[in-house]
Amino acid sequence: MLNVLQVLWAASALGIIVFVLLHSPKGDGIGGIGGQAQLFTSAKSAETSLNRITWGLSVIFMGLTLILSAGWLGK
């Protein structure tokens, strides 16, 4: 169980890095990476989706950090 949570923790950390880097500093979101993405209907939709995914991964990362560092699962 502990190893599974550690893998999820590492995957969420990597996901946060990737999705933060996908954000555009000028607010045009994923559309700034070589045109509009086919997955999204508009730049606003893309930015909203990126924000939700990033926040979700952040919550997962922080929750797992708390659980793993507190030692509640034992060794």
C-alpha positions as CSV (number, residue, x, y, z in Angstrom):
1,M,0.0,0.0,0.0
2,L,2.8,2.4,0.9
3,N,4.6,1.8,-2.4
4,V,1.4,2.4,-4.4
5,L,0.9,5.8,-2.6
6,Q,4.5,6.7,-3.2
7,V,4.1,6.0,-6.9
8,L,0.9,8.1,-7.0
9,W,2.7,10.9,-5.1
10,A,5.6,10.9,-7.6
11,A,3.2,10.8,-10.5
12,S,1.1,13.7,-9.2
13,A,4.4,15.7,-8.7
14,L,5.4,15.1,-12.3
15,G,1.9,15.9,-13.5
16,I,1.9,19.3,-11.6
17,I,5.2,20.1,-13.3
18,V,3.9,19.3,-16.7
19,F,0.6,21.1,-16.4
20,V,2.2,24.2,-14.9
21,L,4.6,24.4,-17.8
22,L,1.6,24.1,-20.2
23,H,0.2,27.3,-18.8
24,S,1.0,30.3,-20.8
25,P,2.3,33.4,-18.9
26,K,0.4,35.7,-21.2
27,G,-3.0,34.0,-20.6
28,D,-3.4,32.3,-24.0
29,G,-3.1,28.9,-22.4
30,I,-2.4,25.8,-24.5
31,G,-3.1,27.7,-27.7
32,G,0.3,29.4,-27.4
33,I,2.1,26.1,-28.1
34,G,1.8,26.1,-31.9
35,G,-1.9,26.9,-32.5
36,Q,-5.2,25.9,-31.0
37,A,-5.4,22.4,-29.5
38,Q,-8.0,20.1,-31.1
39,L,-9.0,18.8,-27.8
40,F,-10.5,22.1,-26.6
41,T,-13.2,24.2,-28.1
42,S,-11.6,27.6,-27.2
43,A,-8.6,29.1,-25.5
44,K,-10.7,29.9,-22.4
45,S,-11.9,26.3,-22.2
46,A,-8.3,25.1,-22.5
47,E,-7.2,27.4,-19.7
48,T,-10.1,26.4,-17.5
49,S,-9.3,22.7,-18.0
50,L,-5.6,23.3,-17.3
51,N,-6.5,25.1,-14.1
52,R,-8.8,22.3,-12.9
53,I,-6.3,19.6,-13.6
54,T,-3.5,21.5,-12.0
55,W,-5.6,22.2,-8.8
56,G,-6.7,18.6,-8.7
57,L,-3.1,17.3,-8.9
58,S,-2.1,19.8,-6.3
59,V,-4.7,18.6,-3.8
60,I,-3.7,15.0,-4.5
61,F,0.0,15.8,-4.0
62,M,-0.6,17.7,-0.8
63,G,-2.9,15.1,0.6
64,L,-0.5,12.3,-0.1
65,T,2.4,14.4,1.3
66,L,0.5,14.7,4.5
67,I,-0.3,11.0,4.7
68,L,3.1,9.8,3.8
69,S,5.0,12.2,6.1
70,A,2.8,11.7,9.1
71,G,3.6,7.9,9.1
72,W,0.0,6.9,9.5
73,L,0.5,3.8,7.4
74,G,3.4,2.4,9.3
75,K,6.4,0.9,7.6
